[in-house]
Amino acid sequence: MLADNLPKYDSQVDSILHRLERQIIELNNLQFKVKSQRQERGLLDYIKDWKWDEAKYPKKRLMAETCQSLMHAVNRLDDEARSKTNQYNEYKTQKANIDKKEGALLTGADLIDVLTPSVVKMDGQGKSANDDFIYTEHLTTVTVILTKGAELEFLKTYESMTDSVVPKSAKRFDHDSLKDKDGNTLWRVVLFKDCAEPFKKACRERRYITRDFEYSEDAYSRREAARKDLEEKVKREYSLIMSLYQAAWSDVMVAWMHIKAMRVFAESALWSGLPPKFAAFVVSPLPGKGDAVRKVLANKLGKLGGASGPGGKGDAEEGEEDFPYVSLSFVPFTVPR
């Protein structure tokens, strides 16, 4: 029965509308405009001048068909908003994963963001003894992160921690961008390739931190390009999703108002019968004045409609007060701001 389904539709649209509201506010936007019948207005102006949208919901159509069409459109908007939200969040996550961690300790930083072309000297392309990273047929370079106070012991022992470590190859990176508030320092050691893993294991046994890292200017350039690409994608998706949210919120609000109008009609008709002998109003009491307004309405309307009526039953929970008039709750915004 339509009268039984309308409260369910009301509740579903309410939930979708306020989810869109939260999403809009989470994107730091507080603009809520209703676009209806070729006009864009604030919500209060829209409600004050509200009229049934004959073009969108023809009156000659059965109310049940109008509800089905309306709910189909609302659910489609909700699905589209959810899909776009997931895509936007995916881009944000990807961007966060490769963003530079400003102020991060060396122990938690991605070395590709630390050992950049402005920090690393590679004039010999990894073949010169003066390069910070040596990569030849037989030699490789291992990075080591030392905690504060560990440098002296490391410098005394690193050459003997495994075979084939190049003597005096330990070098500290002293660039200003590598300053660590906890005093951690970043070093490199050159050794033969077949000794790299034993050397790393020996470091771990002494609680020195080693990283699997191979310096590449091309890899850094690719990372920077990926960052810029994702930054543009996030900006573009933000603009698209904001437009979608605002349009969806407006359309869902319009749908909700028509659901409310149909509920008022259906429940009032059940109460007073047909032809209709009732009028509908939006009442917005001042904060703290709700009970006083209810009392005045009950005194005035109770004399016309009897001592009690169906008014509160559509939205009231069990045990709540019933009213001698049709009363539907309407809370357009729920997020404090």
QUIRANOR-V135615 format. One record per backbone hydrogen bond with DSSP energy under -1.0 kcal/mol. CO is the residue of the C=O (numbers start at 1). NH is the residue of the N-H. If there is no record, write none. Layout:
# QUIRANOR-V135615
((CO	NH) (CO	NH))
This chain:
# QUIRANOR-V135615
((1	5) (2	6) (5	9) (6	10) (7	11) (8	12) (9	13) (10	14) (11	15) (12	16) (13	17) (14	18) (15	19) (16	20) (17	21) (18	22) (19	23) (20	24) (21	25) (22	26) (24	29) (25	28) (34	41) (36	39) (39	36) (41	34) (42	46) (43	47) (44	48) (45	49) (47	50) (52	54) (53	57) (58	61) (62	66) (63	67) (64	68) (65	69) (66	70) (67	71) (68	72) (69	73) (70	74) (71	75) (72	76) (73	77) (74	78) (75	79) (76	80) (77	81) (78	82) (79	83) (80	84) (81	85) (82	86) (83	87) (84	88) (85	89) (86	90) (87	91) (88	92) (89	93) (90	94) (91	95) (92	96) (93	97) (94	98) (95	99) (100	102) (101	104) (105	108) (105	109) (110	113) (111	115) (114	116) (116	119) (116	120) (121	132) (122	125) (124	127) (126	135) (128	131) (138	193) (139	136) (140	191) (142	189) (143	211) (144	187) (145	209) (146	185) (147	150) (150	154) (151	155) (152	156) (153	157) (154	158) (157	160) (164	192) (166	169) (171	188) (175	178) (176	179) (180	183) (185	146) (186	173) (187	144) (188	171) (189	142) (190	166) (191	140) (192	195) (193	196) (195	199) (196	200) (197	201) (198	202) (199	203) (200	204) (201	205) (203	208) (204	207) (209	145) (211	213) (216	220) (217	221) (218	222) (219	223) (220	224) (221	225) (222	226) (223	227) (224	228) (225	229) (226	230) (227	231) (228	232) (229	233) (230	234) (231	235) (232	236) (233	237) (234	238) (235	239) (236	240) (237	241) (238	242) (239	243) (240	244) (241	245) (242	246) (243	247) (244	248) (245	249) (246	250) (247	251) (248	252) (249	253) (250	254) (251	255) (252	256) (253	257) (254	258) (255	259) (256	260) (257	261) (258	262) (259	263) (260	264) (261	265) (262	266) (263	267) (264	268) (265	269) (266	270) (267	271) (268	272) (269	273) (286	289) (289	293) (290	294) (291	295) (292	296) (293	297) (294	298) (295	299) (296	300) (297	301) (298	302) (301	305) (302	306) (310	313) (311	327) (312	316) (317	320))
